Structure formats: C-alpha cells, structure tokens
Amino acid sequence: MDFTVGALIDIDDYVASKRAHGQSWAGRQLDQADRAVRAVTAGRPISCEPLPPDEWLVTLTGDDPDKLMGEAAALAEELRIRIVRATELTATVSLGTPRRGPGGGAVAERDARRANAYKLLLGGDRVITAPPEERPDAPPPVRIEAELARRIQAGDRGGAAGLLASWVDRCVQERDLTPRTLHNWLMGELLFVVDVVNRCRLAGGSTDWVDACARLPIEELIMVTEIHERSYLHIWIEETLWRLMPPAARDILSLAESYMAAHYTDPRLRLSTVAEAVSASPFYISHLFADERKTTFLRHLTGLRLRHARMLLTASAVPIDSVAARCGYLSAKAFRGVFKRHVGCSPSEYRRTHRSVPT
C-alpha cells in the first residue's frame, strides 16, 4: 500500500489584506493564486483540491516515504515561489508526514493542518514540515493580568486589545513553544477578561459563569484554537474585546442619569428598570452612584423629583395632588412624606413661602 502525504497551501494574511484592499482586490488575487497552483500541479500524478476561501490541499502518493517527502518539499517550495511571482500575496505550504493505511486525503489534510498551526509561531511565506511531538505545557513568560485589569476597568478597549496582542507577540518568541500551549495561555487570558468585565456575581461573590458565557460563548472561545495567523489573531482579539468590554464606567453612569432624567416622572421607575435600559446590572449602577457621585440611586431619583416639585410649587398653581402625580408619586400622602423629610416643610408651606405667581 502506497504512502500518502498532504501539502496545505495557505495564503498569508488573507483576512487582513482583504480588509486593507477590499473584496474585489482580494478576489482577483485569489484567482491568480488558483491559476498558479493549477499550473504547477497540472499533468502530475497528484491531486489538488481547492479549500475556499484561501487554501488548497495537494496530495502526493508513493511507495518510498523518504523519497515522497523529498518530492513534497520540492513541490511545496515551487508552489510558494509561483504564488509570490503571480500575485501580490505570499503563501505558506505546510507538509504532513507520509502515512500508509486507510484515510487517504482526510489523514493527509489533518497532518498538514497540524503542521500549518505552527504558522502562528513561525510566520508565513515559508514551507513548514511536520512538527515534533507536542511538549508539556509551561507557564507564560510574562503575566499581564494586573495591567490588563487596569485598562479594562478604565474602559480602555483599544489599550486592552493592544496589550493582549503585544503579549501574544512576546509569547511566540519563547523557545520550543507549541501552538497548543499558546492557545491555552490565550484562552486563560480571555477567561480573565470575561471575569473582570462580568458584573453578575453569585451570592458568594464569585463570577456567574452562566451569564459570563453568554458574553463569550464556549464555541467562540474554542475557535481561537483554529487561528493560525498572527494578523488575524490580532483582529480577532480586538473584535472580541470590543464586544466583551462595556463602555467606560462614566459612560454607563451618564446613560443611567440621562435615562432617569427622562423618566423620573414614571412612578414605576426602579433601579432594575434603569439597569436594563443601559445594559448593566443593578449592583453595578448602585456601585457607580456610590463611587462616582457619593450618593445612592434612590437619593438621585428623589432629587430629580423634588427639584421638579419645587418648580411646580413656586411657578404654578397646580394642586398638590397633581404635583405629586407629575413628579412620579402614586399618592399625595407619599409625596408629602418624602417632601417634608428632605426639604424640611410640607409642600403647602413651601408654596406659601416661595410662590412666585398668584394662586
């Protein structure tokens, strides 16, 4: 039974290039690359299968594994050079290990993809041969959690994404690093981000991971293990952190205050209502009022209502019952109690003292 080896041709930085030059340009480049691949493989006893959008799998067979590997390496270099000459792109060609037995193309593609994962560490525009056996995981060379948390808490989404991308670039310089280890490190940092940004806590103070996984579904987290280009990984990190991180605290508080200013006359207005309107937890809104305004949600709401009440009492002859209703109170009795407790006199007394228009 013959041996089979796969060569995976992968255009370098395709996503980043398409973003920079546009879909039409990228489409033309891929057409030219496809013609180059077919020109090299035509007439040879090998199979060539396009794998859209930017890959091709070439499969070679032979009865001598060493000779077959030599032929595959020579073909891979020829394909790489032809694509560079025919397009404005570069390509990486990754080779699997010659294998004998059932599976054929599927096994060849699996092995070639395992080699192609090392493109994340080595960079593109090269031929990558089958990697050595996986090594045990090791700790990352540097830890960034403290600075990452600081940028997240400051609402600096760009800074947090840049820090994480720079950390990846530093990690890939480690000797004997494997893609699996780098992916594990990165998944750990992403879970840390989810933990920091998540405001929903359980009774004991731990993160509500059911809620957290709604922000970053497990399938999206696992997807990072399929990324084999650093340019795309940087894009993915930026997009993921932009989605995960809420606006800065001051922006959330401003949104909450604006919503309250527009709805304080609604007697059904509650902390939970405001929190839902600004996509934050009630606990977090309460924390922001305490930390940023040195007050509470209820005091702020009462202030809005009583400010409007004082204006109505001094600038109009609206009955007390109507003033209460217009300021968000369900009854005049409740309004009178709150007014006297905060202002120091009843609404009627306040009107007699401060009225600016005749009754």
C-alpha positions in Angstrom: 0.0 0.0 0.0 1.4 3.4 -1.0 2.2 6.2 1.4 0.3 9.5 1.3 1.4 13.0 2.3 -0.5 16.2 2.2 0.7 19.8 1.3 -1.6 22.5 2.5 -1.2 25.8 0.6 -2.4 28.7 2.7 -2.4 32.3 1.6 -0.8 34.6 4.2 -2.7 37.3 6.0 -5.7 37.0 3.7 -8.3 38.5 6.2 -6.0 41.5 6.9 -5.3 42.0 3.2 -8.9 41.9 2.3 -9.7 44.5 4.9 -6.9 46.7 3.7 -7.6 46.4 -0.1 -11.2 45.4 -0.4 -13.1 42.3 -1.6 -12.6 42.9 -5.3 -8.8 43.1 -5.0 -8.7 40.0 -2.8 -10.9 38.1 -5.2 -8.5 38.9 -8.1 -5.5 37.9 -6.1 -7.1 34.5 -5.2 -8.0 33.9 -8.9 -4.3 34.5 -9.8 -3.1 32.2 -7.0 -5.5 29.5 -8.1 -4.1 29.6 -11.6 -0.6 29.5 -10.3 -1.4 26.4 -8.2 -3.1 24.6 -11.1 -0.2 25.5 -13.4 2.3 23.8 -11.0 0.2 20.7 -10.3 -1.2 20.1 -13.9 -0.1 17.0 -15.6 1.4 15.5 -12.4 0.2 12.3 -10.7 -1.1 14.3 -7.7 -4.5 15.5 -6.6 -5.2 19.2 -6.0 -8.4 20.3 -4.1 -9.3 24.0 -3.5 -10.4 24.7 0.0 -12.1 28.2 -0.1 -11.6 30.9 0.6 -7.7 30.8 0.6 -6.4 27.3 0.8 -5.6 24.3 -1.5 -4.7 20.7 -0.5 -2.3 18.9 -2.7 -1.9 15.1 -2.0 1.0 13.0 -3.2 1.4 9.3 -3.0 4.4 6.9 -3.4 5.9 3.7 -2.1 9.1 5.2 -0.6 8.3 7.6 2.3 11.7 9.4 2.3 11.6 10.0 -1.5 7.9 11.0 -1.2 8.8 13.6 1.4 11.6 15.0 -0.7 9.2 15.3 -3.7 6.6 17.0 -1.5 9.2 19.5 -0.1 10.4 20.4 -3.6 6.8 20.8 -4.8 5.9 22.9 -1.8 8.8 25.4 -2.5 7.8 25.6 -6.2 4.2 26.4 -5.3 5.2 29.0 -2.8 7.5 30.8 -5.3 5.0 30.6 -8.1 2.3 32.3 -5.9 4.7 35.0 -4.9 5.5 35.7 -8.5 1.9 35.6 -9.8 0.2 37.7 -7.1 0.8 40.4 -4.6 0.4 37.8 -1.9 2.7 35.3 -0.1 1.8 31.8 0.8 2.8 29.1 3.3 2.9 25.5 2.4 2.7 23.0 5.3 3.6 19.4 4.9 2.3 16.4 6.9 4.0 13.1 7.5 3.9 10.3 4.9 1.4 7.7 6.2 0.3 4.4 5.0 -3.2 3.0 5.6 -6.8 4.0 5.3 -8.0 7.5 5.4 -6.1 8.9 2.4 -6.8 12.5 1.8 -8.5 13.1 5.2 -5.5 11.9 7.1 -3.2 13.9 4.8 -5.2 17.1 5.4 -5.2 16.5 9.2 -1.4 16.1 9.3 -0.8 19.1 7.1 -3.1 21.3 9.2 -1.2 20.2 12.3 1.9 21.5 10.7 0.2 24.6 9.5 -0.7 25.6 13.1 2.9 26.4 13.6 2.5 29.3 11.1 1.1 31.2 14.1 4.6 31.0 15.7 6.9 31.0 12.7 5.2 33.5 10.4 4.3 33.0 6.8 6.0 32.9 3.4 7.7 29.5 4.1 7.5 25.8 3.9 6.6 24.1 7.2 7.4 20.5 7.8 5.6 18.2 10.2 6.2 19.4 13.8 7.8 17.3 16.6 5.6 15.7 19.2 3.7 18.1 21.5 5.6 19.2 24.6 4.1 19.6 28.1 2.6 23.0 28.8 4.7 25.6 30.5 3.8 28.9 32.2 3.8 32.1 30.0 7.0 34.2 30.0 5.2 37.3 31.4 2.0 37.9 33.2 -0.2 40.9 32.2 -3.3 40.4 34.4 -2.8 43.4 36.6 -2.3 45.9 33.7 -5.0 44.2 31.7 -7.5 44.6 34.5 -6.5 48.3 34.9 -7.2 49.0 31.3 -10.4 47.1 31.3 -11.6 48.9 34.4 -10.7 52.2 32.8 -12.8 51.3 29.8 -9.7 51.4 27.5 -10.8 48.8 25.0 -8.1 49.7 22.5 -5.4 49.6 25.1 -6.6 46.3 26.5 -6.6 44.7 23.0 -3.2 46.2 22.2 -1.7 44.8 25.4 -3.1 41.4 24.7 -1.8 41.4 21.1 1.6 42.6 22.2 1.7 39.8 24.8 1.0 37.2 22.1 3.9 38.6 20.0 6.1 38.3 23.1 5.0 34.8 23.8 5.7 33.5 20.3 9.4 34.3 20.9 9.6 31.5 23.5 11.8 28.6 22.5 10.1 25.3 21.9 6.6 26.9 22.2 3.8 24.9 20.6 0.5 26.4 19.1 -1.4 24.3 21.7 0.4 26.0 24.6 0.0 29.5 23.2 -3.7 28.8 22.6 -4.1 27.6 26.2 -2.4 30.7 27.5 -4.6 33.0 25.4 -7.8 31.2 26.4 -6.8 31.7 30.0 -6.3 35.5 29.4 -9.7 35.7 27.7 -11.4 34.0 30.6 -9.7 36.5 32.9 -11.2 39.3 30.7 -14.6 37.8 31.0 -14.2 37.5 34.7 -13.2 41.2 35.1 -15.9 42.6 32.9 -18.7 40.5 34.2 -20.8 42.3 36.8 -23.1 39.5 37.6 -21.9 37.7 40.8 -23.3 34.8 42.7 -24.2 35.1 46.4 -20.6 34.2 47.5 -19.1 36.9 45.2 -17.8 34.5 42.5 -18.5 35.1 38.8 -21.8 33.9 37.4 -20.2 31.9 34.6 -23.6 31.1 33.1 -24.1 34.8 32.5 -20.4 35.2 31.5 -20.6 32.5 28.9 -23.4 34.4 27.3 -20.9 37.2 26.6 -18.3 34.8 25.2 -19.9 31.5 24.1 -17.7 28.5 24.5 -17.7 27.8 20.8 -16.2 31.2 20.1 -13.6 30.7 22.7 -12.6 27.3 21.2 -12.5 29.0 17.8 -9.3 30.7 18.8 -7.5 27.3 18.6 -8.2 27.3 14.9 -6.5 30.6 14.2 -3.0 30.1 12.7 -2.1 33.6 11.6 -1.0 36.3 13.9 -2.5 39.1 11.8 -5.9 37.5 12.0 -5.4 36.7 15.7 -4.8 40.4 16.4 -8.0 41.2 14.6 -9.9 38.6 16.5 -8.6 39.8 19.8 -9.6 43.4 19.0 -13.1 42.4 17.9 -13.6 40.1 20.9 -12.5 42.6 23.5 -14.6 45.3 21.9 -17.6 43.1 22.2 -16.8 41.9 25.7 -15.8 45.2 27.3 -18.7 47.5 28.3 -18.3 51.3 27.8 -16.3 53.1 30.4 -18.0 53.4 33.8 -18.5 57.2 33.4 -20.4 56.5 30.1 -22.7 54.0 31.8 -23.4 56.4 34.7 -24.1 59.2 32.2 -26.5 56.9 30.3 -28.2 56.0 33.6 -28.6 59.6 34.7 -29.9 60.6 31.3 -32.5 57.8 31.4 -33.6 58.8 34.9 -33.8 62.5 33.8 -36.2 61.5 31.0 -38.3 59.0 33.1 -38.3 60.2 36.7 -42.0 61.2 36.4 -42.9 57.5 35.9 -43.8 56.1 39.3 -42.8 52.6 38.1 -39.2 53.7 37.6 -36.9 51.4 39.5 -33.2 50.6 39.7 -33.8 47.4 37.8 -35.5 49.4 35.0 -32.6 51.8 34.6 -30.1 49.0 34.7 -31.9 47.1 32.0 -32.1 50.2 29.9 -28.4 50.8 30.0 -27.4 47.1 29.8 -25.7 46.9 33.2 -26.5 45.1 36.4 -28.4 46.9 39.3 -25.5 46.2 41.6 -23.1 48.0 39.2 -25.4 51.0 38.8 -25.6 51.3 42.6 -21.8 51.0 42.8 -21.3 53.8 40.3 -23.6 56.2 42.1 -21.8 55.5 45.4 -18.3 55.7 43.9 -18.7 58.5 41.3 -21.5 60.6 42.9 -21.1 59.8 46.6 -24.9 59.2 46.7 -27.4 56.4 46.1 -29.7 55.7 43.2 -32.8 56.5 45.3 -31.4 59.8 46.5 -30.6 60.8 43.0 -34.1 59.9 41.8 -35.7 61.7 44.8 -33.6 64.8 43.9 -34.9 64.8 40.4 -38.5 64.5 41.5 -38.3 67.1 44.3 -36.5 69.6 42.1 -39.4 69.4 39.7 -41.9 69.5 42.5 -40.3 72.8 43.9 -40.5 74.3 40.5 -44.2 73.4 40.1 -45.0 74.6 43.7 -43.4 78.0 43.1 -44.1 78.7 39.5 -47.7 77.3 39.1 -51.0 76.9 41.0 -51.2 73.1 40.2 -52.9 71.3 43.1 -50.7 69.3 45.4 -52.2 66.0 44.2 -51.3 66.9 40.7 -47.8 68.0 41.6 -47.3 64.6 43.3 -48.5 62.7 40.1 -46.4 64.9 37.8 -43.3 64.1 39.9 -43.7 60.3 39.9 -45.5 59.7 43.2 -48.5 57.4 43.4 -50.2 59.4 46.1 -50.2 62.9 47.6 -49.6 61.3 51.0 -46.4 59.6 49.8 -45.3 62.8 48.1 -45.9 64.9 51.3 -43.9 62.5 53.4 -40.9 62.5 51.1 -41.0 66.3 50.6 -41.1 67.1 54.3 -38.3 64.6 55.1 -36.0 66.1 52.5 -37.0 69.7 52.3 -38.0 70.3 56.0 -41.5 71.5 55.4 -44.7 70.4 53.7 -45.4 71.2 50.1 -48.1 73.7 51.1 -45.8 75.5 53.4 -43.1 75.6 50.8 -45.6 77.1 48.3 -46.7 79.8 50.6 -43.1 80.8 51.3 -41.7 80.6 47.8 -44.6 81.2 45.5 -43.8 83.5 42.6 -47.2 83.7 40.9 -50.7 84.3 42.3 -52.9 81.3 43.1 
